[in-house]
Each structure stands twice: as C-alpha cells, then as structure tokens.
C-alpha cells in the first residue's frame, strides 16, 4: 500500500510539523482527562461527604407537628427493613454558644452516642477526646474544630449554650472534624441534655437511619410515607439540589470539552494545510505518475491518523503526571462553599480509553479538509507552481 509508505515518509521528513500536531492534541487530551478526573473526584467526594455526614434515611414529624413523641416505636418500625444497619433518634436545634466575649450561632445535635455512632461514624471524625464520654457526662459537648477555633475554646473549658430563655453550662470533652462546613457550627450533646435545653419533654425532631445499600433509600422512604403520616426522606431527596448542581456542572464541562476539541482540531488542520501547501509540487508529481485523487486523500488521512496514537500516549502521560502533582500538592478550597476541603483528580481506565478515541477522532476529522484540498489540485499547475 503505497499511500501508507508515502504518509510515513512525510512524517519522518518533517519532525517539527509532527511535534506541533502531536503536542496540540496531547495538550488537549491532557486538559480534558484531568478535568474529567477532577469532576469525577469532586462528584464522588460530594456524594461520599453527603452520604457519610448525614443519615441515608430520615423520618421527620407529621405536617402539623414540630417533634416526634413516639420515636421509640417508630425507630423499631424502621429497624424492620433488612437494609437498615443503624437507627438513631436525634434532636436538631439552633442555639447560641458563648465563651468569654465570643458568641457564635451553632447547630446542636442531641443523640445517644450508642445509637448515633453506628449511624454517623462520629468516632472516626473525632480529633480529640472520646464521643462516648457523652454517655456518662450529661453536661458535656463535642464541638466542631472550626467552631472551637472561632470561640477560642479548648477541651476542658466550659461554655454556655443558650436557646430562648434556657441556658446550660457545658464542658468541652471532644473535638470533631468532618471536613465539611458543619465544622463551623456543630455541637453534639447527649439527647437528654438537648431535650432539657428545648424544654419540650421526651421528644426528637428526627429519626435517622444508615443503610447497607444507599440506593435502597428511596424505596424505603416511599414505603414509610405510604404507611404513616410521618415524612420519610431519602438522602437523594435531601441532596437533590446538590445532585442537580453536579448534573449542571457536567453539562458545562461537556461544552468545555467540545471547545477544547475544536481548538485542537484547528491546530491539527492548520498544520496539515501547511503541509499540503509545502508539498504542492510533490502532490502534482504523484498525480502525474498516475496516483488517483482518492489515493491522495488516503495519504493525508493516513498521515493524520498515524499522529493519533503518539498524541494519545503523550496526552495520557501529561494527565497522569498532572494528577500525581495535584495529589502531592492538594488544591485547598473553602469547604463551606464547595462542601469538600480539597480538590482531587480521580482517573479511571475509561478516561484513558476516551483519550485514545479522542485523539484518533480529532486527527481524522482535522485531516479531512487538507486531504480533500490536496486531492483537488491540478497536476500541471501543482508542478508548475514551484
């Protein structure tokens, strides 16, 4: 096949053209693969953070009620579902924490550590102290690390928790770091202490559950809603806004990929057009010797396709090195805005497959016009032009 032989000769005789064409596609591939990896890492971090830092399923009060009174009975009903691993009645309220001259608005979670820890894995996020101390110390609290910094309070210090006309003096027995924005406001209390603060008796505002299969949450919540007047919600329902934002970002990133695709395509096409212009006389001689116009098209399409694999390999290498650099030097982001503390690049094998397809496709498309232009040259004029 003489077309392949001619295409290979063109490539080996003009290394600068080859380097420019390969590098333009490789950079585009590197950018796209890294961006895909960042979006995948961000999406998984957001979902993981959402799933790990909130119950997979919640049951909340009836429409005309503020609290759940028969929470023990309702907890037993939730336990009946086979996917349920842990259930914890919780009392969620807002209050103000005061220490010396510092005052901060806080979100309190009153719960029994023996039930809350299996559900929320609180102990895993503790950076100081033992969450189970709240079982024995009723006038104690666990604070988010950033909240403790803002209040300038340390473990062992006592602060005042105020809600409406009620106030309690509590000792800081532990610090927790979830890696989310809640670290700025989170206060864990024993359930009885939280109930005392709100003065509503033996009630809770929510029953949370952890599931062995997080995808079963919508079905369980639907079944509970059909059986009772309480409002059951899955983590997907509670995080719908976040999931919609992620889907919107995915669409925006696809548009970004298309723009990168077009820019890289123009780079390759421009290089190939320059090659055709420089080899006008050679094309005329080939056609004068009997080469068909279809053969001229094949030569330049083959030439552009040959450049695809090295461009894909170099692009994948650039993406891998960039991912490792980001892993070694994490990009810190405000957790209260992005819900994660740092960006990471999660590369999966599919991304590299997409890179190879991208390189072959972009080189093929970018080579069509130059190949067509070369095939339309008049042999006599081509030879006489130089």
N, C-alpha and C positions, 0 to 999 in steps of 0.2 A: 504493500500500500504506500505509494509514493507520497500521498498527502501527509502521512504521519512523518515520513522522513524529512520532508521539506519543513514541516512545523517544528520538528526538533532542531533542525539546522538554524531556523530563525531564532529560536530561544537561546541556543548556545552561543550564537554570534552577537547577541545584544544583551549582555548581562545587566546593564543599567536599566533597560526597559523592563526586564524580568523582575529586578529588585523592586522597582517602583510599583509595578502592578501587584506583585505578591504582598508588598508591605501595606498597600492601601486596603486590600481585602483583609489581611491579617489584623490590622488595627481595628477595622470594623467588626470582625469576628470577636476579637478580644473584648471590645467595649460591650457588645451585645451579650456575650457569655457572662461577663462579670455582672452586668446589670440584671440579667436573668437570675444569677446566683444570689445577688443582693435582695431582689424581690422575693425569691423563694425563701431565703433565710429570714427576711423580715416577716413574711407571711407565717412561717412556722413558729417564729418567736412570739408573734402576736397571738396566734391560736393557742400555743403552749402556755403563754402567760395568762390568757383568758381562762383556759381550762384548769390550770393549776392554781390560780389565785382567786377563783370563785367556784361555788358549787356547780356541779354538772346539771343539777336539777334543783329548783326551789319551789316551795309551796308557801304562798302568802295568804294573808287574811281575806275573808269574803269582801265583796264590794262595799258593803256598808259598815265594815268593821276596821279597826286600826291594829288589832292584835289577835293572836290565836290563843284561845284559852285551853282547848282540849288538845294541846300539842303532843302530849304523850301518846294518846290514842292515834292521832294522825301519823305520828312517827312510826308506830307499829304497822300501820297500813302501808306506808312507803317501803318498809322493810320487806314486805311480802313479794316485791318484784325481784326476780332472780338476778338481775344485773346490778342490784344495789349492793355496794360494798361498805358504805358507812352512811349514817344519818346523824345530823346534829341540829337540835333546836337552837335558834340564835335570836338575840335581841339586838337590833341595829338602831342606833340613835345618833343624833348630833349633840355635841356639848362643847364646852369651853374648858381648856386646860390652862391653869395658872401656876406659874412658878416664879417666885420673886416678882420682878417687874415685867416678866414676859407672859403674854396671853395669846393663845392660839386656838382657833376653831378645830375641833377634832371629830372623827367618826369612830364611835365606840362599837365594839362587837362583844356582846356578853354571851358566853358559851361555856359549857362544861368541857374542860380540856380532854377528858376521857372520851368524849364523843367528837369534839372539834378536830383534834389532832389526826385521827384516822381519816377524816374527810378532807382537811385542808393541808395536811403535812406541815403544820406550823413549826414543829420541832426542827425540821430541815432548814428553815429560814432563820432560826434563832442565831444571832451572832454573839449574844451574851445571855447567860442565865438559862433557866430551865422553864419551859412553858408550863410543865406540870406543877410548878410551885403554886399556881393559881388554885389548885385543888385544895391546898391546905391553908393558903393565905387569902382570906376574903378581902382584906383591904390592900390589895396589890394590883399591879397593872404591868402589862408588857407594851412598850411603845415602839413605834416605827423609828428607825435610826435617824432619818432626816428631821422628824418631829423633835426627837431628843436634842439634836443639834440646834434647832431653832429656839427651843426653850432653854438651851444651855443647861440641861439637866443630865445627871449621871445616875447609873444604877446605885440604889441605896438611898437616893434622895426622895423626899416626899413632895408631892404637888397636890393641888386642889382641882377637882373635877366639878364643874358647875353646869347645871341644867335647870333652867327656870328658877324655881325657888329652892331647889335641892342642891346640896354640895356635899362632896365626900373628900376626905383626905386619904390619898393612896401612896403607897411606896412603889417605886420603880424596881421591879425584880428581874426584868429582862428587856432586851432589845431585839427587834426583828427587822430583817431586810428582805423584802420581796422582790426588789428590783423594779418596782412599778411606782407610779405617782402616789399610791396609797401610803408609802413610807413617810410622807409628809404629814399625814393626819391620823394614822391608825393607832388605836388604843384597844388592846384586848383586856377584858375584865372577866371575872367569874360571873356566871349567869345570875346568881343571887344578888351580887353587888350591882349589876346593871339594872335588875328589877327594882332594887331599893332606890336607885337614882331616879328612875322614871315614876315611881310610886303608883304603879298600875296593878300590883299584885303578881301572881304567878302566871305570867304571860310571856309570849315570844312574838316577834314580828316576822319570823321566817323559819321555815324548816328546810335545811339544805341536805343534799344527798350527793354522794360520789358513786359513779357507775363504773363497772368493769369495761363497758362498751359505751363510749361517749356518744356514739351515733344512735344509741337507743333512747336518748333523752327526749326527742320529740314525740315518739310513740308513747312513752310512759306519761309525759305531761298531758298528752291528748286524752289518754285513758283516765287519768285522775280528774281532769276537767269534766269529763263525761259522767263520772261517778259522784263528784262532790261540787259544792259551790265555791270551794277554795280555788284560788288562782294558781295553777301549776305552770311553771315556765321552764323551758329547757335553756341550756347555755347558748344555743343558737338563737333563741328568741331574745335573750338578754343582750347578745352581742351582735344583733342584726345590723346596727349602724356601722360597727367596725368591719363586718364582713362585706357590707356594701361599699365601704370606702376602699377596701382591698380590691374588690372587683373593678371599681372605677380606676384605681391605680393601674390595674392590669391592662385595661383598655388603653390608657395613656401610654404605657410602656410599649404596647404593640405599635402604636403610632410612631413612637420614638424609634423602634426597630426599623420600621418602614423607611423613615427618613435616613437613617444610617445606611440602609440597604441602597437607597437611591444615590446617596453621596458616593459610596464606594463603587457603585456601578458606573457612575460618570467618570470616576478616576480610571477604572479599567478601560472603559470605552475610549476615553481620551488617549490613553497610552496605545491602544490598538489602532486608532485612527492615525496617530503619528507614525506608527509602524508601516501602515499601508501607504502613507504619503511618501515615506523614505524608500519604499521598495516598489514604487510605481513601475520603474523600468524592468525590474525582475518579474513582476506580475505580467507585464506585456510580453516578455520573452517566453515565459511559461505558456501563455495562451497562444503565442505564435507557433510554439512547438507542438500544439495540439491539446493542451490542457483545457478541459471544459470549464465553463463558468461554475458548475456545481462542484468541481474539484477545488477551485479557488475558494469557494465558500467553506468547503470541508477543511482546507488548510488552516484558515484563520479561526474557525470554530474549534478545531483540534488544538490549535496553539493556545487559545484562551482556556480550554478545558484542562490542558496539561498544567496550567498555572494554579488550578484549583486546589489539589491535594497539598502542595507545599504551603499555600496560603492558609489552608485549614489547620495544618500542623503547627505553623508558627502562631496563628491566632489562638489556638488551644493552649499552647505553651505560655503565651503572654497572659492569657486569662488565669492559668494555674498559678503562675508566679505572682500576679497581682492579688489573687485570693489569699495566697500564703502571706504576703506582706500585710494585707488587711487583718489577717488572723493574728499576725505577730504584733501589729500596732493597731489595735481596735479603734474604730471611729466612734467616739463618745457622742451621744445625742441626748437631749433633755427627755428624761423618762416621762415627765408629766405631759409632754406633747405627743411623743411617738410611742408611748407605752412600753418601750424597751430602753435599756441603758446604753446599748452599743449596737452598731450595725455589723453584720457578719455576712460572708459570702458562702452560700451553700451550693456547691457544684455537684450535680448528679450526672451519671453517664449520658442521659438523654440530651443534656445541653451540648455535649461534645459531638453527638450524632447530628444535632441540629446545625452545629457549626460546619461540619463537613458538607451537609446538604446545602447550606447557605453559600459556601464557597463555590461549589460546583454550579449552583444555580445562577449566582451573580456573575460568574465568569462566562457562563453560556449566554445569558441574556445580554451582557455587555459586549459580547463578541459578535452578535447578530448583525448589527448595523455596519461595523467596519468590514465584516466578511462580505456582506451584500454590496457595499461600496466598492470593494476590491473586485468583485465579480462583474461589475458593470463597466469597468474600464475598457476603453477601446485599445486593442493591442498596438496598433500603429501609432496612435497618439501617446500611449504609455512609453513606448520605446523612444519616440522622438522627443519626449518631454525632458530628457536628461542627456 
